[in-house]
Amino acid sequence: MASPTSTSIWFRIVILITLMVVLFYVCRPLYWKISATIHDIRHNNQYGRECTLYKLLFAGA
């Protein structure tokens, strides 16, 4: 039979691996969602600046 310390070490290793797998599958979609949201915000800000510049340039025409 395994010693208590050996069992404890294996239990910690299994818990650590399980935690890493869970964090990977939970955090990866969140990362992509946040990244896409930031990209959309930057794109919308760029579009807003272009519209403002267009209005300023052609307002007097």
Phi and psi restraints in degrees (range 20) as a CNS / XPLOR table:
assign (resid 1 and name C) (resid 2 and name N)
       (resid 2 and name CA) (resid 2 and name C) 1.0 -74.5 20.0 2
assign (resid 2 and name N) (resid 2 and name CA)
       (resid 2 and name C) (resid 3 and name N) 1.0 150.0 20.0 2
assign (resid 2 and name C) (resid 3 and name N)
       (resid 3 and name CA) (resid 3 and name C) 1.0 -74.3 20.0 2
assign (resid 3 and name N) (resid 3 and name CA)
       (resid 3 and name C) (resid 4 and name N) 1.0 156.7 20.0 2
assign (resid 3 and name C) (resid 4 and name N)
       (resid 4 and name CA) (resid 4 and name C) 1.0 -59.8 20.0 2
assign (resid 4 and name N) (resid 4 and name CA)
       (resid 4 and name C) (resid 5 and name N) 1.0 -36.1 20.0 2
assign (resid 4 and name C) (resid 5 and name N)
       (resid 5 and name CA) (resid 5 and name C) 1.0 -69.4 20.0 2
assign (resid 5 and name N) (resid 5 and name CA)
       (resid 5 and name C) (resid 6 and name N) 1.0 -37.6 20.0 2
assign (resid 5 and name C) (resid 6 and name N)
       (resid 6 and name CA) (resid 6 and name C) 1.0 -65.2 20.0 2
assign (resid 6 and name N) (resid 6 and name CA)
       (resid 6 and name C) (resid 7 and name N) 1.0 -42.7 20.0 2
assign (resid 6 and name C) (resid 7 and name N)
       (resid 7 and name CA) (resid 7 and name C) 1.0 -63.6 20.0 2
assign (resid 7 and name N) (resid 7 and name CA)
       (resid 7 and name C) (resid 8 and name N) 1.0 -41.0 20.0 2
assign (resid 7 and name C) (resid 8 and name N)
       (resid 8 and name CA) (resid 8 and name C) 1.0 -64.0 20.0 2
assign (resid 8 and name N) (resid 8 and name CA)
       (resid 8 and name C) (resid 9 and name N) 1.0 -41.1 20.0 2
assign (resid 8 and name C) (resid 9 and name N)
       (resid 9 and name CA) (resid 9 and name C) 1.0 -64.9 20.0 2
assign (resid 9 and name N) (resid 9 and name CA)
       (resid 9 and name C) (resid 10 and name N) 1.0 -45.2 20.0 2
assign (resid 9 and name C) (resid 10 and name N)
       (resid 10 and name CA) (resid 10 and name C) 1.0 -64.3 20.0 2
assign (resid 10 and name N) (resid 10 and name CA)
       (resid 10 and name C) (resid 11 and name N) 1.0 -38.3 20.0 2
assign (resid 10 and name C) (resid 11 and name N)
       (resid 11 and name CA) (resid 11 and name C) 1.0 -62.0 20.0 2
assign (resid 11 and name N) (resid 11 and name CA)
       (resid 11 and name C) (resid 12 and name N) 1.0 -43.0 20.0 2
assign (resid 11 and name C) (resid 12 and name N)
       (resid 12 and name CA) (resid 12 and name C) 1.0 -65.1 20.0 2
assign (resid 12 and name N) (resid 12 and name CA)
       (resid 12 and name C) (resid 13 and name N) 1.0 -39.4 20.0 2
assign (resid 12 and name C) (resid 13 and name N)
       (resid 13 and name CA) (resid 13 and name C) 1.0 -64.0 20.0 2
assign (resid 13 and name N) (resid 13 and name CA)
       (resid 13 and name C) (resid 14 and name N) 1.0 -44.7 20.0 2
assign (resid 13 and name C) (resid 14 and name N)
       (resid 14 and name CA) (resid 14 and name C) 1.0 -63.6 20.0 2
assign (resid 14 and name N) (resid 14 and name CA)
       (resid 14 and name C) (resid 15 and name N) 1.0 -43.7 20.0 2
assign (resid 14 and name C) (resid 15 and name N)
       (resid 15 and name CA) (resid 15 and name C) 1.0 -62.4 20.0 2
assign (resid 15 and name N) (resid 15 and name CA)
       (resid 15 and name C) (resid 16 and name N) 1.0 -42.1 20.0 2
assign (resid 15 and name C) (resid 16 and name N)
       (resid 16 and name CA) (resid 16 and name C) 1.0 -63.3 20.0 2
assign (resid 16 and name N) (resid 16 and name CA)
       (resid 16 and name C) (resid 17 and name N) 1.0 -45.0 20.0 2
assign (resid 16 and name C) (resid 17 and name N)
       (resid 17 and name CA) (resid 17 and name C) 1.0 -64.5 20.0 2
assign (resid 17 and name N) (resid 17 and name CA)
       (resid 17 and name C) (resid 18 and name N) 1.0 -42.7 20.0 2
assign (resid 17 and name C) (resid 18 and name N)
       (resid 18 and name CA) (resid 18 and name C) 1.0 -61.6 20.0 2
assign (resid 18 and name N) (resid 18 and name CA)
       (resid 18 and name C) (resid 19 and name N) 1.0 -43.2 20.0 2
assign (resid 18 and name C) (resid 19 and name N)
       (resid 19 and name CA) (resid 19 and name C) 1.0 -63.2 20.0 2
assign (resid 19 and name N) (resid 19 and name CA)
       (resid 19 and name C) (resid 20 and name N) 1.0 -41.0 20.0 2
assign (resid 19 and name C) (resid 20 and name N)
       (resid 20 and name CA) (resid 20 and name C) 1.0 -64.6 20.0 2
assign (resid 20 and name N) (resid 20 and name CA)
       (resid 20 and name C) (resid 21 and name N) 1.0 -41.6 20.0 2
assign (resid 20 and name C) (resid 21 and name N)
       (resid 21 and name CA) (resid 21 and name C) 1.0 -65.0 20.0 2
assign (resid 21 and name N) (resid 21 and name CA)
       (resid 21 and name C) (resid 22 and name N) 1.0 -44.6 20.0 2
assign (resid 21 and name C) (resid 22 and name N)
       (resid 22 and name CA) (resid 22 and name C) 1.0 -62.6 20.0 2
assign (resid 22 and name N) (resid 22 and name CA)
       (resid 22 and name C) (resid 23 and name N) 1.0 -45.5 20.0 2
assign (resid 22 and name C) (resid 23 and name N)
       (resid 23 and name CA) (resid 23 and name C) 1.0 -62.6 20.0 2
assign (resid 23 and name N) (resid 23 and name CA)
       (resid 23 and name C) (resid 24 and name N) 1.0 -37.9 20.0 2
assign (resid 23 and name C) (resid 24 and name N)
       (resid 24 and name CA) (resid 24 and name C) 1.0 -62.0 20.0 2
assign (resid 24 and name N) (resid 24 and name CA)
       (resid 24 and name C) (resid 25 and name N) 1.0 -48.0 20.0 2
assign (resid 24 and name C) (resid 25 and name N)
       (resid 25 and name CA) (resid 25 and name C) 1.0 -76.4 20.0 2
assign (resid 25 and name N) (resid 25 and name CA)
       (resid 25 and name C) (resid 26 and name N) 1.0 -19.9 20.0 2
assign (resid 25 and name C) (resid 26 and name N)
       (resid 26 and name CA) (resid 26 and name C) 1.0 -88.5 20.0 2
assign (resid 26 and name N) (resid 26 and name CA)
       (resid 26 and name C) (resid 27 and name N) 1.0 -44.1 20.0 2
assign (resid 26 and name C) (resid 27 and name N)
       (resid 27 and name CA) (resid 27 and name C) 1.0 -80.1 20.0 2
assign (resid 27 and name N) (resid 27 and name CA)
       (resid 27 and name C) (resid 28 and name N) 1.0 -27.8 20.0 2
assign (resid 27 and name C) (resid 28 and name N)
       (resid 28 and name CA) (resid 28 and name C) 1.0 -62.7 20.0 2
assign (resid 28 and name N) (resid 28 and name CA)
       (resid 28 and name C) (resid 29 and name N) 1.0 -49.3 20.0 2
assign (resid 28 and name C) (resid 29 and name N)
       (resid 29 and name CA) (resid 29 and name C) 1.0 -63.2 20.0 2
assign (resid 29 and name N) (resid 29 and name CA)
       (resid 29 and name C) (resid 30 and name N) 1.0 -35.0 20.0 2
assign (resid 29 and name C) (resid 30 and name N)
       (resid 30 and name CA) (resid 30 and name C) 1.0 -64.4 20.0 2
assign (resid 30 and name N) (resid 30 and name CA)
       (resid 30 and name C) (resid 31 and name N) 1.0 -40.0 20.0 2
assign (resid 30 and name C) (resid 31 and name N)
       (resid 31 and name CA) (resid 31 and name C) 1.0 -61.3 20.0 2
assign (resid 31 and name N) (resid 31 and name CA)
       (resid 31 and name C) (resid 32 and name N) 1.0 -45.8 20.0 2
assign (resid 31 and name C) (resid 32 and name N)
       (resid 32 and name CA) (resid 32 and name C) 1.0 -66.1 20.0 2
assign (resid 32 and name N) (resid 32 and name CA)
       (resid 32 and name C) (resid 33 and name N) 1.0 -37.6 20.0 2
assign (resid 32 and name C) (resid 33 and name N)
       (resid 33 and name CA) (resid 33 and name C) 1.0 -66.3 20.0 2
assign (resid 33 and name N) (resid 33 and name CA)
       (resid 33 and name C) (resid 34 and name N) 1.0 -45.2 20.0 2
assign (resid 33 and name C) (resid 34 and name N)
       (resid 34 and name CA) (resid 34 and name C) 1.0 -65.3 20.0 2
assign (resid 34 and name N) (resid 34 and name CA)
       (resid 34 and name C) (resid 35 and name N) 1.0 -40.6 20.0 2
assign (resid 34 and name C) (resid 35 and name N)
       (resid 35 and name CA) (resid 35 and name C) 1.0 -62.8 20.0 2
assign (resid 35 and name N) (resid 35 and name CA)
       (resid 35 and name C) (resid 36 and name N) 1.0 -43.3 20.0 2
assign (resid 35 and name C) (resid 36 and name N)
       (resid 36 and name CA) (resid 36 and name C) 1.0 -66.0 20.0 2
assign (resid 36 and name N) (resid 36 and name CA)
       (resid 36 and name C) (resid 37 and name N) 1.0 -38.3 20.0 2
assign (resid 36 and name C) (resid 37 and name N)
       (resid 37 and name CA) (resid 37 and name C) 1.0 -64.2 20.0 2
assign (resid 37 and name N) (resid 37 and name CA)
       (resid 37 and name C) (resid 38 and name N) 1.0 -44.0 20.0 2
assign (resid 37 and name C) (resid 38 and name N)
       (resid 38 and name CA) (resid 38 and name C) 1.0 -62.6 20.0 2
assign (resid 38 and name N) (resid 38 and name CA)
       (resid 38 and name C) (resid 39 and name N) 1.0 -40.9 20.0 2
assign (resid 38 and name C) (resid 39 and name N)
       (resid 39 and name CA) (resid 39 and name C) 1.0 -61.5 20.0 2
assign (resid 39 and name N) (resid 39 and name CA)
       (resid 39 and name C) (resid 40 and name N) 1.0 -44.2 20.0 2
assign (resid 39 and name C) (resid 40 and name N)
       (resid 40 and name CA) (resid 40 and name C) 1.0 -62.9 20.0 2
assign (resid 40 and name N) (resid 40 and name CA)
       (resid 40 and name C) (resid 41 and name N) 1.0 -41.7 20.0 2
assign (resid 40 and name C) (resid 41 and name N)
       (resid 41 and name CA) (resid 41 and name C) 1.0 -63.3 20.0 2
assign (resid 41 and name N) (resid 41 and name CA)
       (resid 41 and name C) (resid 42 and name N) 1.0 -44.3 20.0 2
assign (resid 41 and name C) (resid 42 and name N)
       (resid 42 and name CA) (resid 42 and name C) 1.0 -63.9 20.0 2
assign (resid 42 and name N) (resid 42 and name CA)
       (resid 42 and name C) (resid 43 and name N) 1.0 -40.4 20.0 2
assign (resid 42 and name C) (resid 43 and name N)
       (resid 43 and name CA) (resid 43 and name C) 1.0 -64.1 20.0 2
assign (resid 43 and name N) (resid 43 and name CA)
       (resid 43 and name C) (resid 44 and name N) 1.0 -43.4 20.0 2
assign (resid 43 and name C) (resid 44 and name N)
       (resid 44 and name CA) (resid 44 and name C) 1.0 -65.6 20.0 2
assign (resid 44 and name N) (resid 44 and name CA)
       (resid 44 and name C) (resid 45 and name N) 1.0 -38.1 20.0 2
assign (resid 44 and name C) (resid 45 and name N)
       (resid 45 and name CA) (resid 45 and name C) 1.0 -65.0 20.0 2
assign (resid 45 and name N) (resid 45 and name CA)
       (resid 45 and name C) (resid 46 and name N) 1.0 -41.0 20.0 2
assign (resid 45 and name C) (resid 46 and name N)
       (resid 46 and name CA) (resid 46 and name C) 1.0 -63.5 20.0 2
assign (resid 46 and name N) (resid 46 and name CA)
       (resid 46 and name C) (resid 47 and name N) 1.0 -43.0 20.0 2
assign (resid 46 and name C) (resid 47 and name N)
       (resid 47 and name CA) (resid 47 and name C) 1.0 -63.3 20.0 2
assign (resid 47 and name N) (resid 47 and name CA)
       (resid 47 and name C) (resid 48 and name N) 1.0 -40.3 20.0 2
assign (resid 47 and name C) (resid 48 and name N)
       (resid 48 and name CA) (resid 48 and name C) 1.0 -63.4 20.0 2
assign (resid 48 and name N) (resid 48 and name CA)
       (resid 48 and name C) (resid 49 and name N) 1.0 -40.9 20.0 2
assign (resid 48 and name C) (resid 49 and name N)
       (resid 49 and name CA) (resid 49 and name C) 1.0 -65.2 20.0 2
assign (resid 49 and name N) (resid 49 and name CA)
       (resid 49 and name C) (resid 50 and name N) 1.0 -39.8 20.0 2
assign (resid 49 and name C) (resid 50 and name N)
       (resid 50 and name CA) (resid 50 and name C) 1.0 -64.6 20.0 2
assign (resid 50 and name N) (resid 50 and name CA)
       (resid 50 and name C) (resid 51 and name N) 1.0 -41.1 20.0 2
assign (resid 50 and name C) (resid 51 and name N)
       (resid 51 and name CA) (resid 51 and name C) 1.0 -65.2 20.0 2
assign (resid 51 and name N) (resid 51 and name CA)
       (resid 51 and name C) (resid 52 and name N) 1.0 -42.7 20.0 2
assign (resid 51 and name C) (resid 52 and name N)
       (resid 52 and name CA) (resid 52 and name C) 1.0 -62.9 20.0 2
assign (resid 52 and name N) (resid 52 and name CA)
       (resid 52 and name C) (resid 53 and name N) 1.0 -44.1 20.0 2
assign (resid 52 and name C) (resid 53 and name N)
       (resid 53 and name CA) (resid 53 and name C) 1.0 -62.9 20.0 2
assign (resid 53 and name N) (resid 53 and name CA)
       (resid 53 and name C) (resid 54 and name N) 1.0 -42.1 20.0 2
assign (resid 53 and name C) (resid 54 and name N)
       (resid 54 and name CA) (resid 54 and name C) 1.0 -61.2 20.0 2
assign (resid 54 and name N) (resid 54 and name CA)
       (resid 54 and name C) (resid 55 and name N) 1.0 -44.0 20.0 2
assign (resid 54 and name C) (resid 55 and name N)
       (resid 55 and name CA) (resid 55 and name C) 1.0 -64.6 20.0 2
assign (resid 55 and name N) (resid 55 and name CA)
       (resid 55 and name C) (resid 56 and name N) 1.0 -40.8 20.0 2
assign (resid 55 and name C) (resid 56 and name N)
       (resid 56 and name CA) (resid 56 and name C) 1.0 -66.6 20.0 2
assign (resid 56 and name N) (resid 56 and name CA)
       (resid 56 and name C) (resid 57 and name N) 1.0 -39.9 20.0 2
assign (resid 56 and name C) (resid 57 and name N)
       (resid 57 and name CA) (resid 57 and name C) 1.0 -70.3 20.0 2
assign (resid 57 and name N) (resid 57 and name CA)
       (resid 57 and name C) (resid 58 and name N) 1.0 -38.6 20.0 2
assign (resid 57 and name C) (resid 58 and name N)
       (resid 58 and name CA) (resid 58 and name C) 1.0 -108.4 20.0 2
assign (resid 58 and name N) (resid 58 and name CA)
       (resid 58 and name C) (resid 59 and name N) 1.0 13.7 20.0 2
assign (resid 58 and name C) (resid 59 and name N)
       (resid 59 and name CA) (resid 59 and name C) 1.0 -69.4 20.0 2
assign (resid 59 and name N) (resid 59 and name CA)
       (resid 59 and name C) (resid 60 and name N) 1.0 -35.9 20.0 2
assign (resid 59 and name C) (resid 60 and name N)
       (resid 60 and name CA) (resid 60 and name C) 1.0 -86.5 20.0 2
assign (resid 60 and name N) (resid 60 and name CA)
       (resid 60 and name C) (resid 61 and name N) 1.0 -8.5 20.0 2
